[in-house]
Amino acid sequence: MKTVKDVSEITGISIRTLRYYDEIGLLKPTKLTEAGYRLYDNKAVEKLQEIMFFRELEIPLIDIKKIMDNPNYDKEQALLTQKSLLEQKRNRLNGIIELITDVMKGVNTMSFGAFSNEEVQKMVNHTLECMSKESLDKLVEEYGSIEKCKEHLASGFANEQAIVDLLKWYGSKEKAMEAVMQSTGNAEEIVQGQDKNAKIYELFMEAKKVGNMDMAHSAVEMLAENYKTMFMLDNARNILIDLAKEYSSNEKLAEITDKQYGVGCAEYVANAIKVYYGI
């Protein structure tokens, strides 16, 4: 048997809180000594641990009592649910910590103004210069002239949603412009990035097949690192969350992905990203 002081030291729950749990009938001591001291056995301590898990999920004490007093209460199932919910909470906090770290580094300053015509033309010209002759010829054939190609590319920087996305991904206009201007259009680098993505998606499908969420989490981390390299991002959290949303809402994109990597791939990747970031 353990005294209330012992239990407090083991669990970190204050003696006052343990007394309150007794008063409201949430956790009664196993027995009282003749002097009125509370004593707890291992079963009571285990119950206290369950209560602590519920409290981490910010469930009110009155609701915890109702749940645990229910004759159909399944301790093992409750622990599995608590574990899943706490993992989601952890992942959400990890995502927030990442963002705070970026802000402290000055990465995500949230300062974003519209691109000037001069800045847009500078990025458009650089993009066209980085294209291979074959790609450029195809673009000119599609739009009719090099000037029409420039107009098409420039229109993207005038799109309000595109500006919002760039803000989320890069944190500032300067960072977004820097990424565009650093792009070399190197075909070999692009292929390398695409090949890495393919291997990562194969890992996702392996995780799906065996039902291994740890493997799926590793795949999300690898995908984030590859996106950071491919798109010159400081943090890939927002672009991956947007990717997950696209997979969930864009049937055509999901269909193309499933066709390439296997049925259910798009949905699985989307869910893995959401779980990883606690969405």
C-alpha positions in Angstrom: 0.0 0.0 0.0 1.1 3.5 -0.7 0.3 6.7 1.2 -1.1 9.8 -0.4 2.3 11.3 -0.1 3.9 8.3 -1.9 1.4 8.5 -4.7 1.9 12.2 -5.1 5.7 11.7 -5.4 5.3 8.9 -7.9 2.8 10.6 -10.2 3.5 14.3 -9.7 -0.2 14.8 -8.7 -0.5 17.1 -5.7 -1.8 15.8 -2.4 -4.5 18.4 -2.5 -5.7 17.2 -6.0 -5.7 13.5 -4.7 -7.9 14.6 -1.8 -10.2 16.4 -4.2 -10.5 13.3 -6.5 -11.5 11.4 -3.3 -14.1 14.0 -2.4 -15.8 13.9 -5.9 -15.6 10.1 -6.1 -13.3 10.0 -9.0 -10.5 8.1 -7.2 -11.3 6.7 -3.8 -8.4 5.4 -1.7 -8.2 1.6 -1.4 -8.6 1.9 2.4 -8.3 4.3 5.3 -6.2 3.7 8.3 -7.7 4.0 11.8 -6.1 7.4 11.9 -7.9 8.4 8.7 -4.9 8.3 6.3 -5.6 7.3 2.7 -3.8 4.3 1.3 -3.7 3.2 -2.3 -2.9 -0.2 -3.9 -1.4 -0.7 -7.3 -4.8 -1.0 -9.0 -5.7 2.5 -7.6 -2.4 3.9 -8.9 -3.1 2.4 -12.3 -6.5 4.1 -12.3 -4.9 7.4 -11.5 -2.6 7.0 -14.5 -5.7 6.6 -16.7 -7.2 9.7 -15.2 -4.0 11.6 -15.9 -4.1 10.5 -19.6 -7.7 11.8 -19.8 -6.6 15.1 -18.2 -3.9 15.5 -20.8 -6.7 15.4 -23.4 -8.3 18.2 -21.4 -11.4 16.2 -20.6 -13.4 17.6 -17.7 -13.3 15.6 -14.4 -17.0 15.1 -14.4 -16.9 13.5 -17.8 -13.9 11.4 -16.9 -15.9 10.1 -13.9 -18.9 9.3 -16.2 -16.6 7.4 -18.6 -14.9 5.4 -16.0 -18.0 4.6 -14.0 -19.7 3.2 -17.2 -20.2 -0.6 -16.7 -19.2 -1.0 -20.4 -15.9 0.9 -19.8 -13.1 -1.0 -21.6 -9.7 0.0 -20.1 -7.6 -1.5 -23.0 -9.7 0.3 -25.7 -9.6 3.5 -23.7 -5.8 3.4 -23.5 -5.6 2.7 -27.3 -7.8 5.7 -27.9 -5.9 7.9 -25.5 -2.6 6.9 -27.1 -3.9 7.8 -30.6 -5.3 11.2 -29.4 -2.2 12.0 -27.5 0.0 11.2 -30.5 -2.1 13.6 -32.6 -1.7 16.2 -29.9 2.1 15.6 -29.8 2.3 15.9 -33.6 0.2 19.1 -33.6 2.6 20.6 -31.0 5.6 19.5 -32.9 4.3 21.4 -35.9 3.7 24.5 -33.8 7.2 24.1 -32.3 8.6 24.0 -35.8 6.9 27.2 -36.7 8.0 28.9 -33.5 11.6 27.9 -34.3 11.3 29.4 -37.8 9.9 32.6 -36.4 12.8 32.8 -33.9 15.2 32.4 -36.8 13.4 35.1 -38.7 12.3 32.6 -41.4 8.5 33.1 -41.1 8.2 36.9 -40.8 4.7 37.0 -42.3 5.7 40.1 -44.3 4.4 39.8 -47.8 3.5 42.5 -50.3 2.5 42.2 -53.9 5.3 41.7 -56.4 6.1 44.7 -58.5 6.0 44.4 -62.3 9.8 44.6 -62.3 10.1 41.8 -59.9 7.6 39.6 -61.8 9.4 40.2 -65.1 12.7 39.4 -63.5 11.5 36.1 -62.2 9.7 35.2 -65.4 12.8 35.9 -67.5 14.9 33.9 -65.1 12.4 31.0 -65.3 12.5 31.0 -69.1 16.3 31.2 -69.2 16.5 28.1 -67.0 14.2 26.0 -69.3 15.7 23.5 -71.6 15.3 24.4 -75.3 12.9 21.5 -75.7 10.6 22.7 -72.9 10.8 26.3 -74.1 9.8 25.3 -77.6 6.8 23.3 -76.3 5.7 26.3 -74.3 6.0 28.7 -77.2 4.1 26.2 -79.4 1.3 26.0 -76.8 0.9 29.8 -76.3 1.9 31.0 -79.7 4.9 33.3 -78.9 7.5 34.0 -76.3 5.6 37.1 -75.2 2.4 35.1 -74.6 4.5 32.7 -72.6 5.7 35.6 -70.4 2.2 36.8 -70.0 1.0 33.4 -68.9 3.9 33.0 -66.3 3.4 36.5 -65.0 -0.3 35.9 -64.4 0.5 33.4 -61.8 2.1 36.1 -59.6 -1.1 38.2 -59.9 -3.3 35.3 -58.6 -4.4 36.1 -55.1 -4.5 32.4 -54.0 -1.0 31.9 -55.4 0.2 34.8 -53.4 -1.4 33.4 -50.2 0.2 30.0 -50.8 3.6 31.5 -51.4 3.3 33.4 -48.1 2.5 30.2 -46.3 5.3 28.3 -47.9 8.1 30.9 -47.8 7.0 33.4 -45.1 7.9 36.5 -47.1 8.0 37.9 -50.6 11.8 38.1 -50.4 12.1 34.4 -49.5 9.8 33.4 -52.4 11.7 35.5 -54.9 15.0 34.3 -53.6 13.9 30.7 -54.2 12.7 31.4 -57.7 16.0 33.2 -58.6 18.1 30.4 -57.2 16.4 27.8 -59.4 18.7 26.5 -62.1 16.3 24.4 -64.0 18.9 21.7 -64.0 17.1 18.6 -65.5 19.3 16.2 -63.6 18.5 17.8 -60.2 14.8 17.8 -61.1 14.9 14.1 -62.0 16.8 13.3 -58.8 14.1 15.0 -56.8 11.3 13.2 -58.6 13.1 9.9 -58.1 13.4 10.5 -54.4 9.7 11.3 -54.3 8.9 8.0 -56.1 10.9 6.0 -53.5 9.2 7.9 -50.6 5.8 7.1 -52.1 6.8 3.4 -52.3 7.6 3.6 -48.6 4.2 5.1 -48.0 2.6 2.1 -49.8 4.7 -0.4 -47.8 3.6 1.3 -44.6 0.0 1.1 -45.8 0.4 -2.6 -46.6 1.8 -3.6 -43.2 -0.1 -1.0 -41.2 3.0 0.6 -39.8 2.4 4.3 -38.7 6.0 4.7 -37.6 7.1 3.9 -41.1 4.5 6.4 -42.5 5.8 9.1 -40.1 9.3 8.5 -41.4 8.0 8.8 -45.0 6.4 12.2 -44.1 9.7 13.4 -42.7 11.6 12.2 -45.8 9.0 13.9 -48.1 9.4 17.1 -46.1 13.2 17.1 -46.5 12.9 16.4 -50.2 10.4 19.2 -50.7 12.6 21.6 -48.8 15.4 20.7 -51.2 13.3 20.8 -54.4 11.5 24.1 -53.6 14.2 25.7 -51.5 12.0 25.9 -48.4 13.0 26.5 -44.8 10.0 24.5 -43.6 7.8 22.1 -45.6 4.9 21.9 -43.1 2.5 24.2 -45.0 3.2 22.9 -48.5 2.7 19.3 -47.3 -0.6 20.2 -45.5 -1.7 21.9 -48.8 -0.7 18.7 -50.6 -2.8 16.6 -48.2 -5.8 18.9 -48.9 -5.3 18.6 -52.6 -5.3 14.8 -52.4 -8.6 15.0 -50.4 -10.4 17.4 -52.7 -8.8 16.9 -56.2 -10.1 13.6 -57.5 -8.1 13.9 -60.7 -4.8 14.3 -58.8 -5.7 11.5 -56.5 -6.5 9.3 -59.4 -3.2 10.0 -61.1 -1.3 9.3 -57.9 -3.1 6.1 -57.3 -2.5 5.0 -60.9 1.2 5.6 -60.4 1.8 4.1 -57.0 -1.2 2.0 -56.1 -4.9 2.2 -55.1 -5.5 4.3 -52.0 -2.0 5.9 -52.1 -3.3 9.5 -52.3 -5.7 9.1 -49.4 -3.1 7.3 -47.3 -0.4 10.0 -47.9 -3.0 12.7 -47.1 -3.9 11.0 -43.8 -0.3 10.3 -42.9 0.5 14.0 -43.4 -2.5 15.1 -41.3 -1.7 12.7 -38.5 2.0 13.7 -38.5 1.1 17.4 -38.2 -1.8 16.9 -35.9 -4.4 18.1 -38.3 
